[in-house]
Amino acid sequence: MCNLILLDYIDRNYYDGSLTDEEFFSNSFRDAADRIMTVTKSPWISAMTTIAIVFGVVILAMLLFVWWRHAKNQKNLEAKRTAEMLNTPLEKFDDVEIETLAKKYQDNPSGQQDENKK
């Protein structure tokens, strides 16, 4: 690669008739050395970095939206369940234990058991 750069500068300076042989080689080697020592960024790397950042931001936005929608649906579901619980009449809960306790306290208003029933 370095040889190609040097040959390119030699080719450029070869047709310049105003240069002496010393100036011709001196300019060619100096320009080639400057070019070889220059660090150039690949346009692909900067383009890929930009694309990766944009892609990451889009993915993050999508994840945040899905999380927000799930939290909103969960909150609505919880509110709906709470409303159903609060609006359901107590008679609808057909629990045998509750009925026996209710009968027990209806028979004995003080709530204490008789000594004979133990």
Secondary structure as the mmCIF struct_conf table of DSSP 4:
data_model
#
loop_
_struct_conf.conf_type_id
_struct_conf.id
_struct_conf.beg_label_comp_id
_struct_conf.beg_label_asym_id
_struct_conf.beg_label_seq_id
_struct_conf.end_label_comp_id
_struct_conf.end_label_asym_id
_struct_conf.end_label_seq_id
HELX_RH_AL_P HELX_RH_AL_P1 CYS A 2 TYR A 14
TURN_TY1_P TURN_TY1_P1 TYR A 15 TYR A 15
TURN_TY1_P TURN_TY1_P2 GLY A 17 SER A 18
BEND BEND1 LEU A 19 LEU A 19
HELX_RH_AL_P HELX_RH_AL_P2 ASP A 21 MET A 37
HELX_RH_AL_P HELX_RH_AL_P3 PRO A 43 ASN A 87
BEND BEND2 THR A 88 THR A 88
HELX_RH_3T_P HELX_RH_3T_P1 LEU A 90 LYS A 92
HELX_RH_AL_P HELX_RH_AL_P4 VAL A 96 ASP A 107
BEND BEND3 ASN A 108 ASN A 108
TURN_TY1_P TURN_TY1_P3 PRO A 109 SER A 110
HELX_LH_PP_P HELX_LH_PP_P1 GLN A 112 ASP A 114
TURN_TY1_P TURN_TY1_P4 GLU A 115 LYS A 117
#
